[in-house]
Each structure stands twice: as structure tokens, then as C-alpha cells.
Amino acid sequence: MKTLLLADIDWEKMFVPSNSILEIIIRGTITYWAIFLAIRFFRRGTGQLSISDLLLVILIADAAQNSMAGEYHSITEGIALVGTLLFWDFAIDWLGYRSVFFAKLAQPDTVVLVKDGIMQRKNMATQLISEDELMQILRLNGVDSLKDVKQCNLEGGGNISVIKRKE
């Protein structure tokens, strides 16, 4: 029987990569873009995370883990993977600031939900926003009635803006 010692540390396994760093960067890049595009085109943005949004993030993280890194043991490999994901997150923001194409890719267009007191039901249906949900959003913005709304938008970043009519 082997006894476990607190000082029995495998320093080589902790710091020497067991996989190619380039492979980890490529896996991280492919996985990042696949998840980014899937979320961009199949999820609506929201100003706050709901329980289903949080669950989606957790499931994506779990599902993507093996496709990104497989099994790795060294800190160096973990740092390379995290660095790759942080790089792409920054790169998309940077490219979106500098390029109209990437700006449109990174952030969807604004969607009008209410115009001159009238619900835009087609847009609401496209974004899966119910009348009850819209009214809750309006109340949270200090609006009691649709007639008091000049315009209400689902912004590209996921927030909802309400412009009240002037009295």
C-alpha cells in the first residue's frame, strides 16, 4: 500500500504540457467561434441572466470542455486555453469597433417592440417576448400604460430601452 504524502508533488506533470500548445489554441479557437455563432444566431440577448440563460452557459461549458482541450494535466495547458478564449473575446470586441461587418456580427440590430403606444407583435414574436413580459419591462421603467410609450426597443446588447412620450 502506497502512502500519500503532502509533499509528494509531480512538478513535471503540473507544468510540462502533455499536449501541443498549438493544438490547444486551435481547439479553443474552433470551439469559441462555434459557440459564439450559435449563441449569436440562436439566442436573444437579455439585460439580465435568467435561470435558463445560466443553465445554457453551464451546459455549453460542460459540452465544450472535451472539444477544447481533451484531457490535460498541466497548468500551462490550462493557461493556454484560457488565454485563447480571452484573446477571441477581446478580438471580436476590437474588430467590432473597427469594422462594420464585425460590428454587425458581434451585436444584432435594435428591434422595436413598441412604437407610438402600439405593440409591434411581429417583432415581439420573433424575439419570443410575450405581452405580459413586455408590460413587466414597461412597469420596471416607470410606465403604466402603452399610450405613455413613444418607443420601446430591444437593443443589440440585450438591454431594453423605453422612451416615454412627452406630456
GIUR-V627216 format. One line per field, one symbol per residue. psi: psi as a letter, one per 20 degrees, with the letter a starting at -180 (. if undefined). A space follows every 50 residues. Layout:
psi: ???
//
This chain:
psi: ppqpqhjnpnhghhipqirphggggggggggghggghgggijqqqqhqpr ghgggggghggghighhgibpqhqhggghgggggghghgggggghhhipg ghghghprqqpphppljppnhghgghjlorgggghgggghjkphqhijpg qpqorhiiqpqpoqqp.
//
